[in-house]
Amino acid sequence: MPHIVDGVLQPLDVAALAGADDPGHPPRILLLYGSLREVSYSRLCAEEGARVLRALGCETRFFDPTGLPLPDDAPETHPKVAELRDLVMWSEGMVWSSPERHGAMTGIMKTQIDWIPLLPIGGIRPTQGKTLAVMQVSGGSQSFNAVNQLRILGRWMRLITIPNQSSVPMAWKQFEDGRMKPSPLYNRIVDVMEELARFTLMTRGRATMLADRYSERVETLEDVHKRVSG
């Protein structure tokens, strides 16, 4: 990472951030991007973010959306659907990086999110209580339409969406030979990844407590009562 100033990127303060029930392994971050182009700036931005996350001690994985079917156009057992869901279950935090197309996130980005179920898999909700960072790239002037939409989806999926975000305008000017040039826009991506790593470490050992809901406890009691009285 040639654009990182020596000694300025601070390591994670595990002792201060981690909860008593922290699992102890490196924070697990899944990165999704919303373009299938050979030169995909949303993927390149995600790759820059992944380098920062790894430097902070996180483990990162990517999902390649090539071949992912449209929602409801294939069974849940489709190999690409199963791969995506397995990665989401593995993750403790996510990065969603999308181009803005026609004033919105791309269909490729939305398709990936739509294949992630809100209902439990094996008794575990795939997204509830996990962290999320959102980013977008634009071909023209700076916009925040895609990140705003991603935030709405993150809230709907019960993800802890961090306050910071990244929007890269005229993305084609910001990269050279597959790497992002030094700029305040690059520095913002570093900011977002630092914040995501900290929030993930701070919340993952406390996710069960933070996501505990009165309405679900009431529903659980009603289910038990029906089973016992039946």
N, C-alpha and C positions, 0 to 999 in steps of 0.2 A: 504494500500500500504506500506508494511513493508520495502521496499528498498528505499523509498524516504527519503532523509535527511531532517530533520526538519528545516523549515525556508528557504529552498533553492528553492523549487518550487514556483515561483513567480506568484501571481494572475494577471489576465488580467487588464491592465490599460485601462479601458473602456473610460475614458475621453480623453485619448490621441489617442486611436485607432478608436473609432466609428465616423462615419460621421454624418452630420446634419440630414440625412434621415434614420438613424438607427432605426429599428423597436423596439428595446428595450428589446426584450425577449432573453433568453439564446441562444447562437449560436446552430443551429440544425445540427448535424453531423450524416450521415448515414454510416455504416460500412459494407462492402461487403468482403467476404472471398471465397477462391477458392478450397475448399476441402469438401467432404462429409464423410470423415473418422470419426469414433467415437472419436478418439484422433486426432483432426485437429490442427496442429501447426499454420497454417495461421489464424484459428479462435482464437486460444489462444493468438496469438500476437495481433490480433484485440481487444480481450477482455482486454488485458493489456493496450492498447492504450485508450480504452473507459474509463477505470478507471481514467486515467490521465485527459482525456477530462472532465469528470464529476467533478473531483477535481478542475478544472479550471473554472467551472461554465457552461459548455456546456450541452445540452441535446443530448443523443445518442440513436440511434435505430439500430438494426441489421436486415438484410434480410437473412432468411434461404433458400438456393437455392435448398433444397430437393424438388423434384417434378416439378421444372421449366423445361418446354419443350425446345427442341432445337428451335432456330429461324426458323420461317416459317413452323414449324411442328404443330402449334396450332394458333388459332386466338388471337388477341390482348386482347380479353375479357376473356381469360383463367385466372382463379383466381390468380395463382402465378404471371403471367405477370402483372395483374392489381395491385397486392400488391406491386410488385417491383416499378412500375411506380408511384404509389401513394407515396411511400417512397422517391423516387427521387424528386418528386415535393415538398414534405414537407421539404426536406433538403436544407441547405445553404452551406454545404460542405460535402465531402465524404472521406472515407479511403478505398482504394482498397488493400487488402492483399492476395497475391497468393503464392502457392508453385511454385517452378520451376520444371517442369516435361519435360524431353527430351529437355532441353535447352530453355524452353519457359514457359509462363504462362499456367495454366491448361485450358482445354476446359470449365470447369465449370465457371471459372472466365470470359472467353471470352463470354460465352453464356449470362451471366448476363449483360455485357456491351452491347452486340448486341441487347438485348431487350430494351435498353434505347434509345428512339428516339432522333434524332438531331432536327427534325422538331417540331414546336410548338404543345403543347397540350392546347387547350382552349386559344390560343393566346400567350402562354408563353413557351419559350424554356426550357426544363427540366434541362439542364446543363449549359447553357451559363452564364458566369460570376460568377459561383460558384467555390469554392475552392476544391482542391484534394491533398491528401497525398498518396504516394505509398509505399508499403512494400512487401517484399518477404521472404520466408523461403526456405532453401535447406537442402537436406539430407546429402550432402557432403560439399566440400569446398565452400568458399564464392563465390558468383556469382552475377551479376547484370543484367542478361538477362531479367528476368521477369519485374523488375522495369523499365528497359529501354523501353520495349514494352508497359508497362502501361503508361509511359510518352507520348509515341506517340499517344496512344488512348485518353489520357486526352486532348492533344492538339487538336486532331481531333474533340472531343466532346465540344470544346470551354470552357474547364475548366481552371481555374487559378491553375496550378500545382505548389506547393511550391518547393523551391530549395532543401530542406532536404529530405532524404529518409532513409529507414531501410532495411538492408539485413542480415538475421540471418542464418549463416552456421551451419551445423550439429545440426539442431533444436532439435533433440531428446535428445541432451545433455544439452539443455538450460532450460528444464522444469522439475519440480518435483511436483507431486500431482496437476497438472493442473495450476501451477503458474510458472512464469519465475524466474529463479535464479538471484541474483544480479550479474551484470557484465557490462562492457562497452556497450554490445549489448542492454541490458535493458535500459541503460541511453540514448542510441541513440533513442529508441522508445519514451522516454519521450521528448527528443529534438524535434522530429518530431511532436508530438502532441501539444507541446507548440507553435511551429511555425504555425501549421495548425489553432489553435484557434485564434492566433493573426491575421493571414491573413484573416480568415473568418470575424472576427469582423471589420477589417479595410476595407474590400471590399464590404460587403453585402449591406451596405447603399449607396454604390457608384456604384453598379453593372450595373445599367442602363446606367450611364454615361460612364463607362469604356468599356462596350460592344457595345456602339453606333457605327455603321459603315456607312461610306459614301455610299458604294455600296447598302446597304439595304435602305438607305434614297432615293437614286436615283430610286430604284425599286419601292418603295412606291409611289413616285411622278408620275412615269409612270402609275401605276395602277389607281391612282386617275384621271389622264388625260384621260385614256381609258374609265373609267366609266362616266366621265362628258361629253366627246365628243361623246360617244356612245348613 
